[in-house]
């Protein structure tokens, strides 16, 4: 008999998947330039030149070495480089032994949760959140507890205090956030860390932070991204190069465990065991070599900022309400009716593909991924105007 839980996950289509399929059909029927697809967070700017140059150089070398197995935790020189970069950025003293190279952030999250969770334990996150948090948590026998955000889309610290109990194992924080583009403030992160320390002092139970940061370099207006590693020792840092280097399909990222963690050695061993149990033999070998040579490169984020500003100016002109994104490449727009799914369906009548916020744990909004062409944003303005008129 098949796993009923896995079968249910496979049968249940998210709104994003449905929009992808709808968009493909409509583009084939009426032409791609007539469909305004804001549904997918797929980077739309080229990878930095060093990526292409490095791949070309590697392909001229020893093919056996390039495409062979690496250690499960990753190439030692890459792990050493990652630890050095984290120490430099966050004043840590972590080592290569505390780094585990992963098949992107999704694999990192799945591995971290598998390493931590016992059946029946709980993981807290703050809505809106990446939908797979629930899948990854439940796959480990855990339960995801989603908190409503405060009015600034920060973590509601009172709600966090109320949610903590003897079953709480971890809290996932995501900053910059998918889907809102909000960045957690330093004060908010410090408050969360203090609440977790107080909980441990009172109960003797450690609650870990999993800091999910694939959009860390995609920030605007000089905003600084603070990290839980700076304020809380029991943190597992989860990162992907997918957005920074425009390489989402290559699946390359890493997990980092603070050397100051109470049980750091046990945690990194559990992560290694979780990676093995989930079948992650090693992260893609060629792209480990690419990252080793292109670690500090970043795609041209200014293009996303230009798209953000253009899309926001259209929303302002037409009278839509939205959360001003400080990072990532998503605009969280208030739906013109309480039912975000119904609003998204109405938008499809104007060939606008907008993701309803229900998938992200809150109602009443739609997510627009503005990692698209400037020309598409400009061309979509009449469609947004027509959608607005539907509700007047």
N, C-alpha and C positions, 0 to 999 in steps of 0.2 A: 504494500500500500504506500502511496506517495505521501510526503509530508503535507498535511492539510494546511499548515500555516504558509509554507512556501507556495503551494498551489493557489491559495487565496491572494498572496502578494502578486503572483504572476497574472492572475485573472483580473485583478483590480487595476484599471488604467488610471493613472494620475491625469489631471487636467493638462499637464505639460505634454504627456505622450499623446493625448487625444488631439491637442492643438497641432503637434508635429505632423500627425497623420492627415488632419484636415488641411493644413497648410500645403503639404506635398500634393494633395489632390487638386486644390484650387490653383496652385501655381502651374500644374500641368494643363488645367482646363482653360485658364484665362491669361496666363503669363505671369512670370515671377515678379515683374515690375508693377503689377496691379494688386499684389498681395502685400500687406504691411505686417510683416512677421516680427513681433516683439517678444516671441515666446521663449527663445533659447539663449542661454548665457554662453554662447560660443564666441571666443575672441575673434574680432574682425580686423585686427591689425597684424602685420607680419611679425614673425619672430625676429629678434635682433640679428643683424648680419653675422655675428660670431657663431650663431647656431648653425647656419648653412655652411659656413666656412669650416667649422669643426667637423661636421658630418662628412664633408668632402674629404677632409684630411684623414679622418678615421677610416673611411672606406678604402683609402689607398694603402692602409697598413695591413697587419696580420689579421685575416678574416677569422681564423680559428680563435685567436685571443679576444677579438672584438665581440664575437657573438657567443662566446662560451659562458658557462655558469660563472657567477660571482659568489662570494660568501653570502649566505642568506641575509645577513644584516647590511650588506652593501660593501662596496670597495673600501678598504681601509683608508686610502688617501682622501676619498670623498667624505667619509665619516669624520675624519680628522679636520678637514676644512670646515664642515658644517659646525662642529663644536667650537672651532676658533671664531667663526663668524658670530655665533650666538653669544659667546663670552664677550666679544667686542661690543656687541649691541646692547646686551643686558647685564653686563658686569657679573657674569656667572663664572663658575669654575668647573664647568662640565667637561667631559672628555669624550673621545671617539667611542668609548665603550657604551656611552649612554645614547648613542644615535642608532636608529634603525631606518634604513632607506626603504621606501614603500612604493607601491604602484599607485601613486597619487594620494590625494587627501582622503578619498572615499575608503581606500584600503587601509589607510592609517587610522581612520575612525573605527572601522570594523575591527581592526586588530586591537586597538586600545580598549574598546569595550569588551571584546572577548577576553582580554587579559585580566580585566577588573571584575567583571560581573559574575555573581552567583545567581542561580535561579530565584526569581522573586524580588531581586533588588531593584532599586529605582534610580533613574537618571533624570535630573532636572535640566530643563532648558527654558529659554525665554522666547516666546513668540514675538514676531514671526521667525520661523526656523526652517532650515533645509529639510525637506520631507523625509529624506533617507535616515535621519536621526532615529525616527521611530522604527524603521525596518531593521537597522543595525542593532538597536537596543533589544527589540523583541526577538531577534534571531539568537540572542544570547540568553533568552529566558528572562529578560528584564522588562521593566515597565517605564515608558517615557512619561514624565510629568511636565506638562507645558504651562508656564506662567504667562499671564497677560503682561505686556510691557507697561512701563509707566508712560505718562503723557509725552515724554521726550524720546520714547523708544529705547530707554535704558532698562537694565534689569531692575524690577521692582523689589527692593531689598526687604520690605515688609512681607511681601508675598513669599520671598525666598525663605525667610525665617519660619513662616508658617508651614512651608512645604517640607522642611527638613525633618526627618524622623529616623528611626533605627534601621530602616531599609535603604536609606539614601546612600549610594556609593559614589556618585559623581555628578558634576554639573558641566554641561557643554556650553561654552561661550563662543560666539562667532562675531568677530569684529575685524574689518568692516563686514556688515551683515548682508547676507543674501536671505531675503529679498529687498530690504529697506534701504541699504546703503548707509545706515547709521553706524557710527563709530562709538564704542563704549568709552566714556570719559575716564580719566585717571581716578577721579573721586569715586565713580561707580565701581570700578574694579577693586579699589582699595577697600570699599565698604563690603563688597562680596567676600574678599579675602578675610576680613576681620570677622564676618559672620561665621565663616567656615572654621576659623580658629576657635572662636567661642564655642561652637558646636562640638569640636573635638575636645576642648577642655572640660566641657560639661558631660559628654557621653563616652569619651575615650575612643570614638569612632572617627577615622579619617575619611573625609569626603574629598575626592580628587577633582581638580579642574582639568577638563580637556579643552585646550584653547585651539579652536579651529580657524586657521588664518590664511586661506588660499588667496585672499584679496589684499594682503597686507601692504603691498607696494602700490596698489591702485587707489590713491588718495588725492584729494584736491584741496586747493585754497590754503595750502600750508598746514593742514590738519596733521597732528601727530597721532600715530597709532601706538597706544600703550598695550602692554602684554601682561597677562597674569603671571608669567615667569618672573616679572620684576617684583611682585608683591606677595606671591604665595608659593612656598617651596614644593607643595604636593601637586605640581602641575605637569601634565603631559602636553607637549607642544606639537601640534599637527599642522604640517605645511605641504603645499603643492606648488610646483612651478608652472602649472597649467595656465594660469592667468598672467603671471609675471612675464613669462617667456612665450605666451601664445602657443602652448603645446598641450592642449587638453587631451588629445587623443593618444599621446605618448605615455601617459600614466607614470609620472615620476614625482616623488615627494619624499617626505621623511617624518619620522617621529623623534622627538627629543625628550629625554627625562632629566629633570633637574638633579644635579648631584646632591643637592640639599634635601631632596625628598626623603621622608622618614625611612622608606624601604626601597631606595633607589635600585639596589642590585636585584632584589626580588622582582621589582616591576620590570626592569629591562629583560630579565630572564622570562618572565611571564609573557611579555610582548613577543619575544623570540619564539616561544612555544605557541602562542596564538597565531603568529604568522605561519608557522609550520602546519598547525591543525586546519587552517583555512586554505591551505594549498598554495600560499605565496612562496614559491621556491626562491626567487630573488626578483628584485625590480629590474626592468629592462636594462641589459648590460650596456648597450651602446649609449643610451641616454644618461646612464650614470657617468660615462666618460664625457658626454656633452656638458652636463652640469658642472663637472669638475673644472672645465675650462671656461664656462660662461656664467659662473655663479653670480657675479655682480651685475650682469647685464639685465636690463629691463626694457620691455617693449615701450613704444611711444605713447605714454599715458595721456599726453596732451590731446590726442585725438578723441579719447573718451570724454575728457573734460569739455571739449568743443561740442560733442554730441549732447552731453548733459545740458549744457547751457542753451543749446538750440531747442532741445525738447522742452525744457522748462519754460523758455520764452513762449513757445506755442501753447503750453498748458496755461500759462498766465494770461495770455491774450484771450483764450477761449473760456477762461473761468473755471478750470479744473483745480481741485485741491490736491496737494501731494506732500510727501515727506522729502525735504531737500537732502539729497544724498551727499555725504561727505567722502564716500569711497565706493569701491566696487563699480559695476556698470548697470545698476538697476534703479528705476524710478518707481516708487510705490505710490500709486495714484488712488485717491478716494473714488469709489464707484458712485455712480449717480442714482443708485438705488441700494437698499440694504442688502439685497442678495447679489453677491459678487459674481456667482456663477451665471445668474440670469443676465447680468450686465455684460459679462464676457460673451454670452451667446448673442446678445444684441449687437455687440461690436463686430462679430463675425459677419453680420449682414452688410457691413461696410468694409469688409476684407481686412479688418483689424484683428490681429491675433494677440490677445492680452490674457495673461495667466491670472485666474481668480485667486484671491488670497487664502481661500479655504485650505488649499494644499499646504499652506505655510502656517496653519494653526490659528489664524485670525479671520474674521469676516469683514466685508465692506470695502476691500481694496482690490486693485489689480496690479500685477507686476509687469513693467515694461523693461525689457532688456535692451539698452541703447548701444550695445556693441554691434551696431549695424552701420550701413553707409549713411553719410550725411544726406545724400540724395533721397534715400528712402524716408528719412525723417521729414524732410521738406515736402515730399510728395504726399505724406500721410496727413498733412494738416487739414485738407478738406474733409477727409474721412472722420477725423476727430470732431470737426465742426458739425458735420451731419449727425454724428452720434449724440452730440450735446443737444441738438435740436429735437431729437427723439424724446427728450425728457423735459422739454419746455412747454 
